[in-house]
Amino acid sequence: MSTNTETPTLPATSREIQLASRPHGRPVPENFRLAESPLPELQDGQVLVRNLYISVDPYMRGRMNDVKSYSAPFALDAAMDGGAVGEVIASRADGRAVGDTVVHSLGWREYAVVDAAATTPARTDLAPASAFLGALGMTGLTAYAGLLKVAELKPGEVVFVSGAAGAVGSLVGQIAKAMGASRVIGSAGSPEKVARLLDLGFDAAFNYHDGPLAKQLAAAAGERGIDVYFDNVGGEHLEAALSALTVGGRVAMCGAISQYNATEPTPAPRNLMQAIGKQLTLKGFLVGGYWQHMAEFVEAMSGWLADGTVSYDETVVDGLENAPQAFMDLLDGANTGKMLVRL
C-alpha cells in the first residue's frame, strides 16, 4: 500500500526550457524558450521532485537535430530532458520518502513528476548531490567503462585523453593512473586547463591551440607511443592518435565534440589506413550499454574519492533561465570538469 504524503503547498506548475527551433550549426539563444507548464497530478508509484541541479551534456546537441539516432530527438515546443538530481517533495511510492535525494532524467525544469522506478537514490553521505550527475553518476561510469571495459586498459600502458579537462576526460586520466597506467597524456584548450590536468596527476598535458596536434602528441608520448586513446573530440585529435598508437592499440570512441556543430560532412582521418597495419581496435560505445557495471564502478569511485585518488571539478551556472547559455558555453569549451546548472 502506497502512502500519500503530499502537502497542500505543492507547486501546480513548473518552469522549463523548451526547444523552440532546431539549431543549424552552433546553437543560439533563439533556439530555446523559457516556459511555464502545469504539473500532472501525482499518481500511485510516482514522486514529485524539486530539482537541485541539472546536467547539460554534449550528447544533447545531437538530440536537437531531427535525425534518427540512438536517442529520440527533442520535440519542438516541449520541455527537453536530461540528467537531474533533486529532492522528493511529495511521494505516492513505496521506497521513496519526502526529503530523499534522487537522480532522474527529467532535467531542464524546476519540478518533475517522475515514476519512482525511474529514480535512483543519491547517497549524499558519500558525496554532495551534484556529484551524482558527475563523478558518481553517468559521467563517471562513462569514464570507467570506456577506459576499462571498452579500451581494456592494462597496467603499464600509456593513455592519451582528448578533451581531458572536461567532465569525462578528467576522470579518465585519474582512473588510468589509479589502475596502473605508466603514463597519462591529456589535451585541453587553455593554459589554465593544462595546468589543472597536471595538478590532477596527468604526466603530460598540452594546449591543442599551441601547434600541430600530431607533433605535440608525439613529443608527449615519446618513442614509446600510446597504447590507449580515449576520444572525446574526434577530428584532428583522432588523426593524431592514430599516428601515435602502437601495434595492438585501442581507441574508446566516446564523443566527437569537434564535429557536433558541423553543417557539412566532416572528413575522416586521412591516416585511417594505419588501423590496418597496426592492428588497431576502434570501438564506439554508449554508456547505456554498460549499466551492469554500475555497482562495481560506484564501489571503486567511492573509495577513490574518499582517499583522494580521484578529485573532480564542477563549473556551476545558477538559474534555470541560464541553462541554454550554459549548454552553449559547454560546446565552446568554457567548462572545467562537469557543467551543471543549479536551480
C-alpha distance (Angstrom), angle and dihedral (degrees) to the residues before:
residue distance angle dihedral
M1 . . .
S2 3.77 . .
T3 3.78 120.5 .
N4 3.78 122.8 -131.2
T5 3.79 108.1 -138.6
E6 3.80 100.7 166.0
T7 3.76 119.1 140.1
P8 3.82 125.8 -147.1
T9 3.82 91.5 -114.2
L10 3.78 97.3 66.9
P11 3.80 117.6 133.0
A12 3.79 117.4 -104.8
T13 3.80 95.5 -161.5
S14 3.78 138.4 32.9
R15 3.77 133.5 -153.1
E16 3.79 112.4 -125.4
I17 3.79 141.8 174.2
Q18 3.79 113.5 -116.1
L19 3.78 129.8 -168.0
A20 3.80 103.0 -113.8
S21 3.81 97.2 -179.5
R22 3.77 138.3 -6.3
P23 3.81 115.4 -96.2
H24 3.77 121.6 -119.6
G25 3.76 104.2 -151.5
R26 3.78 114.2 -33.5
P27 3.83 112.9 19.8
V28 3.81 116.7 -112.1
P29 3.82 129.7 -159.9
E30 3.80 91.4 -101.7
N31 3.81 89.3 66.7
F32 3.81 89.4 69.7
R33 3.79 135.6 60.5
L34 3.80 131.5 -164.0
A35 3.81 106.7 -141.2
E36 3.78 140.4 164.1
S37 3.78 120.9 -130.7
P38 3.81 134.5 179.3
L39 3.78 117.0 -101.0
P40 3.82 116.7 -124.1
E41 3.78 117.8 -114.6
L42 3.78 112.7 -90.8
Q43 3.81 112.3 -104.6
D44 3.79 132.2 -163.3
G45 3.78 109.8 -73.0
Q46 3.79 93.5 26.3
V47 3.80 136.9 106.5
L48 3.79 133.2 -157.1
V49 3.80 110.9 -133.1
R50 3.78 129.1 -163.9
N51 3.76 103.2 -149.1
L52 3.79 115.8 -130.1
Y53 3.81 99.0 180.0
I54 3.78 133.4 9.3
S55 3.77 126.2 -160.2
V56 3.79 125.3 -129.7
D57 3.79 112.3 -162.8
P58 3.81 137.0 -179.4
Y59 3.82 93.6 -117.7
M60 3.80 88.8 66.5
R61 3.79 89.6 72.8
G62 3.80 89.8 68.4
R63 3.80 91.3 51.1
M64 3.79 89.6 58.5
N65 3.81 89.1 67.4
D66 3.79 119.5 81.9
V67 3.78 94.3 -126.8
K68 3.77 133.9 116.8
S69 3.78 111.4 -97.4
Y70 3.79 142.3 142.0
S71 3.81 89.3 -73.8
A72 3.79 127.7 40.9
P73 3.80 115.5 -102.3
F74 3.77 118.9 -106.4
A75 3.80 111.6 -96.1
L76 3.78 118.4 -119.8
D77 3.81 117.3 -109.3
A78 3.79 92.1 15.1
A79 3.78 134.1 99.9
M80 3.78 114.6 -85.2
D81 3.78 118.9 -131.6
G82 3.78 138.0 -143.8
G83 3.77 142.8 129.0
A84 3.80 118.6 -30.0
V85 3.78 138.4 165.2
G86 3.76 122.1 -155.2
E87 3.77 150.9 144.4
V88 3.80 123.3 -84.9
I89 3.81 106.8 -122.5
A90 3.81 97.0 172.9
S91 3.78 132.2 18.1
R92 3.75 138.0 -169.1
A93 3.79 92.7 169.1
D94 3.76 133.7 92.2
G95 3.77 112.4 -119.6
R96 3.81 95.2 27.9
A97 3.79 117.9 85.4
V98 3.76 133.0 -176.1
G99 3.79 107.1 -87.1
D100 3.81 95.5 32.8
T101 3.80 116.9 131.6
V102 3.79 113.0 -134.2
V103 3.79 140.3 177.1
H104 3.80 119.1 -135.2
S105 3.80 141.6 153.2
L106 3.80 103.4 -109.4
G107 3.77 99.3 96.8
W108 3.82 128.7 145.0
R109 3.83 89.4 68.7
E110 3.80 138.9 76.6
Y111 3.81 99.0 -126.5
A112 3.79 130.7 23.7
V113 3.79 135.5 -171.5
V114 3.79 103.9 -145.2
D115 3.79 136.1 176.6
A116 3.78 104.4 -108.8
A117 3.79 89.6 -133.5
A118 3.81 87.9 62.8
T119 3.81 92.7 57.3
T120 3.79 130.0 83.8
P121 3.81 122.7 -154.7
A122 3.80 114.2 -113.7
R123 3.80 110.6 -137.5
T124 3.78 97.3 -138.8
D125 3.81 88.5 176.2
L126 3.81 86.0 71.0
A127 3.80 99.9 43.4
P128 3.82 141.9 -19.6
A129 3.79 116.5 -70.2
S130 3.80 92.8 -105.8
A131 3.81 91.2 61.7
F132 3.80 89.5 69.0
L133 3.79 88.9 68.9
G134 3.81 89.9 48.5
A135 3.78 132.5 18.2
L136 3.82 95.0 10.9
G137 3.79 96.2 34.5
M138 3.79 141.0 53.9
T139 3.80 91.5 -45.7
G140 3.79 93.0 55.7
L141 3.79 93.8 44.4
T142 3.81 89.3 50.9
A143 3.80 90.1 55.8
Y144 3.81 94.2 43.1
A145 3.80 97.9 45.1
G146 3.79 94.8 40.2
L147 3.78 93.4 52.5
L148 3.80 100.8 37.4
K149 3.81 105.3 26.7
V150 3.80 102.6 30.0
A151 3.81 103.0 30.6
E152 3.82 91.3 27.6
L153 3.80 95.1 -145.1
K154 3.78 114.8 -150.5
P155 3.83 126.0 -157.8
G156 3.78 112.8 -90.9
E157 3.81 95.8 28.8
V158 3.80 127.8 127.1
V159 3.80 117.6 -119.7
F160 3.81 130.7 -162.4
V161 3.81 119.3 -163.9
S162 3.81 123.3 -169.8
G163 3.78 120.4 -154.6
A164 3.79 82.8 23.7
A165 3.81 97.2 166.0
G166 3.80 91.8 57.3
A167 3.77 127.0 96.3
V168 3.82 96.7 -89.1
G169 3.80 99.7 30.2
S170 3.79 96.0 53.1
L171 3.80 90.0 53.9
V172 3.81 93.2 45.6
G173 3.79 91.6 58.0
Q174 3.78 93.8 48.9
I175 3.80 93.6 45.4
A176 3.80 89.0 50.1
K177 3.80 90.8 55.2
A178 3.81 91.3 45.9
M179 3.82 90.0 52.1
G180 3.80 94.7 51.6
A181 3.80 106.6 -92.8
S182 3.79 109.0 166.0
R183 3.80 93.7 -144.1
V184 3.80 134.2 8.9
I185 3.80 122.0 -163.2
G186 3.78 125.6 -170.6
S187 3.79 136.9 -171.2
A188 3.79 123.9 -150.3
G189 3.77 138.9 165.8
S190 3.81 105.5 -115.7
P191 3.82 140.4 35.2
E192 3.80 89.4 -113.6
K193 3.79 91.8 55.4
V194 3.80 91.8 47.0
A195 3.81 89.4 52.9
R196 3.79 90.1 49.2
L197 3.81 91.6 53.1
L198 3.79 90.3 54.6
D199 3.82 89.0 49.5
L200 3.82 88.6 53.5
G201 3.80 91.1 56.0
F202 3.79 103.5 -95.6
D203 3.80 109.0 151.8
A204 3.79 93.0 -141.9
A205 3.78 136.5 5.7
F206 3.79 135.7 176.9
N207 3.80 139.5 -169.8
Y208 3.79 108.0 -116.4
H209 3.81 89.3 -149.3
D210 3.82 91.1 63.6
G211 3.80 98.3 76.1
P212 3.80 145.8 -45.4
L213 3.78 109.6 -20.9
A214 3.78 95.5 -139.4
K215 3.80 92.0 54.5
Q216 3.79 94.0 46.6
L217 3.79 92.5 48.0
A218 3.80 92.9 46.5
A219 3.79 90.2 51.6
A220 3.80 92.2 49.5
A221 3.81 94.0 45.5
G222 3.79 97.8 43.2
E223 3.80 123.2 -165.0
R224 3.80 90.6 -39.3
G225 3.81 92.3 68.3
I226 3.80 121.9 -164.9
D227 3.79 130.9 -62.0
V228 3.80 99.7 -166.2
Y229 3.79 131.9 32.8
F230 3.80 119.1 -167.7
D231 3.79 103.8 -160.3
N232 3.80 120.1 -152.9
V233 3.81 96.6 148.6
G234 3.81 112.8 39.0
G235 3.80 121.3 -169.1
E236 3.79 116.0 66.4
H237 3.80 91.8 3.3
L238 3.80 91.6 59.1
E239 3.78 90.9 47.6
A240 3.81 91.5 52.1
A241 3.79 91.6 47.6
L242 3.81 92.8 51.7
S243 3.80 88.7 58.1
A244 3.80 93.0 48.3
L245 3.80 98.6 44.3
T246 3.79 118.7 106.6
V247 3.79 125.6 -133.4
G248 3.78 108.6 -66.8
G249 3.80 92.6 19.2
R250 3.78 121.4 158.6
V251 3.79 132.9 -142.0
A252 3.81 122.4 -157.7
M253 3.80 103.5 -156.9
C254 3.79 104.6 -153.5
G255 3.79 103.6 151.4
A256 3.78 146.3 -13.1
I257 3.79 104.0 -150.6
S258 3.80 91.6 162.9
Q259 3.82 88.1 69.2
Y260 3.82 104.1 37.9
N261 3.80 95.1 97.0
A262 3.82 95.7 39.7
T263 3.79 115.2 132.1
E264 3.81 94.5 -168.4
P265 3.82 129.9 46.6
T266 3.79 110.6 -79.9
P267 3.82 120.1 -131.2
A268 3.77 121.7 -108.3
P269 3.82 119.3 -118.7
R270 3.80 107.2 -73.5
N271 3.80 90.8 -138.3
L272 3.78 98.7 50.2
M273 3.79 89.6 125.5
Q274 3.81 87.6 74.2
A275 3.80 87.1 75.2
I276 3.81 87.8 71.2
G277 3.77 100.4 49.7
K278 3.78 93.6 40.1
Q279 3.82 92.3 44.6
L280 3.78 90.7 -129.2
T281 3.79 126.7 179.1
L282 3.81 116.8 -140.2
K283 3.78 111.1 -175.0
G284 3.78 127.5 177.7
F285 3.78 117.3 -153.2
L286 3.80 144.0 -178.9
V287 3.77 120.4 -147.9
G288 3.80 89.9 -130.5
G289 3.79 88.6 73.5
Y290 3.80 91.9 60.0
W291 3.81 104.4 50.7
Q292 3.80 88.7 116.4
H293 3.79 87.2 73.9
M294 3.82 94.8 54.2
A295 3.82 96.9 102.1
E296 3.80 91.5 47.5
F297 3.79 90.3 47.8
V298 3.82 95.3 48.1
E299 3.80 91.4 50.1
A300 3.81 91.7 50.7
M301 3.80 96.5 42.0
S302 3.81 93.5 45.9
G303 3.78 88.9 56.4
W304 3.80 93.6 46.5
L305 3.79 92.0 49.7
A306 3.79 92.0 47.0
D307 3.81 95.2 51.9
G308 3.79 95.7 38.6
T309 3.81 96.5 -111.8
V310 3.81 88.5 125.2
S311 3.78 128.8 31.0
Y312 3.76 129.3 175.9
D313 3.78 139.7 -149.6
E314 3.78 129.0 -140.9
T315 3.78 130.9 -163.4
V316 3.81 105.1 -156.9
V317 3.80 125.4 -164.4
D318 3.80 118.2 -170.2
G319 3.79 124.1 -134.0
L320 3.79 134.3 33.7
E321 3.79 89.7 -116.3
N322 3.81 88.3 63.9
A323 3.82 95.1 52.5
P324 3.85 94.7 97.3
Q325 3.80 91.2 52.9
A326 3.81 90.3 47.1
F327 3.80 88.8 53.6
M328 3.79 93.0 48.6
D329 3.80 90.4 47.5
L330 3.80 89.3 51.0
L331 3.79 91.0 57.4
D332 3.81 88.2 50.4
G333 3.80 91.7 53.2
A334 3.81 96.5 -111.4
N335 3.81 92.8 138.8
T336 3.77 130.8 85.9
G337 3.80 108.0 -156.3
K338 3.78 119.9 -23.1
M339 3.81 119.1 2.9
L340 3.81 110.2 -139.9
V341 3.78 136.7 171.7
R342 3.80 115.2 -142.4
L343 3.79 115.6 -150.2
